[in-house]
């Protein structure tokens, strides 16, 4: 399919395409305001996350995919349902358990995923404008 000006074509599939519903559920749990995003905002969110993962080693992306599968299915043990089927409070409790897990690898996985979610949400131009963020390469000098 030829690309047009209005539909950019990606040279490879998005890094987390198979996990979009799960990533969105996680994002809405970490940043509740994300639930109000429209499809255009979600597309920007996805593009930012994909861009951040594009240059990462394949092994790291595979570990992220494994971690996402675990997040989707481990709640079945405690709640009897997958993560994407949980109520928001249950999702928050489950993610809190990962955030404070005794195993460092689990905590590190959660914080890496959280960082990607925050990048996807706060890296969008609309959010940058809404929160009044005005970063400058001059740093604090720009405020003087």
C-alpha positions as CSV (number, residue, x, y, z in Angstrom):
1,X,0.0,0.0,0.0
2,X,1.6,3.3,-1.0
3,X,1.9,5.9,1.7
4,X,0.1,9.2,1.5
5,X,0.8,12.5,3.2
6,X,-2.0,11.8,5.7
7,X,-1.0,8.2,6.5
8,X,2.6,7.7,7.4
9,X,4.0,4.3,6.6
10,X,6.3,2.6,9.1
11,X,9.2,0.5,7.8
12,X,8.7,-2.1,10.5
13,X,5.8,-3.0,12.7
14,X,5.4,-1.0,15.9
15,X,7.3,-2.5,18.8
16,X,4.3,-3.1,21.0
17,X,1.5,-3.4,18.5
18,X,0.4,-6.8,19.9
19,X,0.1,-5.3,23.4
20,X,-1.8,-2.0,22.6
21,X,-4.9,-2.8,24.7
22,X,-2.7,-3.9,27.7
23,X,-0.4,-0.9,27.4
24,X,-3.4,1.4,27.3
25,X,-4.9,-0.2,30.4
26,X,-1.5,0.2,32.2
27,X,-1.2,3.8,31.0
28,X,-4.7,4.7,32.3
29,X,-3.8,3.2,35.6
30,X,-0.5,5.0,36.0
31,X,-1.8,8.3,34.5
32,X,-5.6,8.3,35.0
33,X,-5.9,11.4,32.7
34,X,-4.9,9.2,29.8
35,X,-8.4,7.6,29.8
36,X,-9.6,10.9,28.2
37,X,-7.2,10.7,25.3
38,X,-8.7,10.4,21.8
39,X,-7.3,8.1,19.0
40,X,-5.0,10.8,17.7
41,X,-3.5,11.2,21.2
42,X,-3.1,7.4,21.5
43,X,-1.4,7.3,18.1
44,X,1.1,10.0,19.4
45,X,1.5,8.0,22.6
46,X,2.3,4.8,20.7
47,X,4.7,6.6,18.3
48,X,6.7,8.0,21.2
49,X,6.9,4.6,22.9
50,X,7.8,2.9,19.6
51,X,10.5,5.5,18.9
52,X,12.0,5.0,22.4
53,X,12.2,1.2,21.8
54,X,13.4,1.3,18.2
55,X,17.1,1.6,19.0
56,X,17.0,-0.8,22.0
57,X,18.5,-4.2,21.8
58,X,16.2,-7.0,20.6
59,X,16.8,-8.8,23.9
60,X,15.5,-5.9,25.9
61,X,12.4,-5.7,23.8
62,X,11.8,-9.4,24.2
63,X,12.1,-9.0,28.0
64,X,9.6,-6.2,27.9
65,X,7.2,-8.3,25.9
66,X,7.6,-11.1,28.5
67,X,7.0,-8.7,31.3
68,X,3.8,-7.4,29.6
69,X,2.5,-11.0,29.1
70,X,3.1,-11.5,32.9
71,X,1.3,-8.3,33.7
72,X,-1.7,-9.5,31.6
73,X,-1.9,-13.0,33.0
74,X,-0.6,-13.0,36.6
75,X,-3.7,-11.2,38.0
76,X,-5.7,-14.4,37.1
77,X,-4.1,-16.0,40.2
78,X,-5.3,-13.3,42.6
79,X,-8.3,-11.8,40.9
80,X,-9.5,-14.6,38.6
81,X,-9.3,-12.2,35.6
82,X,-6.6,-10.9,33.2
83,X,-5.2,-7.4,33.8
84,X,-7.2,-5.8,31.0
85,X,-10.5,-7.2,32.6
86,X,-9.8,-5.8,36.1
87,X,-11.5,-2.9,37.7
88,X,-9.3,0.3,38.0
89,X,-8.7,-0.2,41.7
90,X,-7.6,-3.8,41.2
91,X,-5.2,-2.7,38.4
92,X,-3.7,-0.1,40.7
93,X,-3.2,-2.7,43.5
94,X,-1.6,-5.1,41.1
95,X,0.8,-2.5,39.7
96,X,1.6,-1.3,43.2
97,X,2.6,-4.9,44.0
98,X,5.0,-4.9,41.0
99,X,6.4,-1.4,42.0
100,X,7.2,-2.7,45.5
101,X,8.0,-6.3,44.7
102,X,10.9,-7.8,46.7
103,X,12.7,-9.0,43.5
104,X,14.7,-6.2,42.0
105,X,14.2,-7.5,38.4
106,X,10.4,-7.1,38.8
107,X,10.7,-3.6,40.3
108,X,13.1,-2.6,37.5
109,X,10.7,-3.9,34.9
110,X,7.9,-1.9,36.4
111,X,9.9,1.3,36.6
112,X,11.1,0.9,33.0
113,X,7.6,0.4,31.8
114,X,6.3,3.3,33.9
115,X,9.0,5.5,32.4
116,X,7.8,4.5,28.9
117,X,4.2,5.3,29.8
118,X,5.1,8.7,31.2
119,X,7.2,9.4,28.1
120,X,4.2,8.5,25.9
121,X,1.8,10.6,27.9
122,X,3.9,13.7,28.8
123,X,5.9,13.7,25.6
124,X,2.9,14.5,23.4
125,X,2.8,18.2,22.3
126,X,-0.8,18.7,23.6
127,X,0.2,17.6,27.1
128,X,3.4,19.7,27.0
129,X,1.3,22.7,26.2
130,X,-1.4,21.9,28.7
131,X,1.1,21.7,31.6
132,X,3.0,24.8,30.5
133,X,6.3,23.0,30.0
134,X,8.8,25.2,28.3
135,X,12.1,23.4,28.3
136,X,15.1,25.1,26.8
137,X,18.5,23.9,25.9
138,X,19.8,26.8,28.0
139,X,18.4,25.2,31.1
140,X,18.0,27.4,34.1
141,X,19.6,30.3,32.2
142,X,16.5,30.6,30.1
143,X,14.5,31.6,33.2
144,X,16.8,34.6,34.0
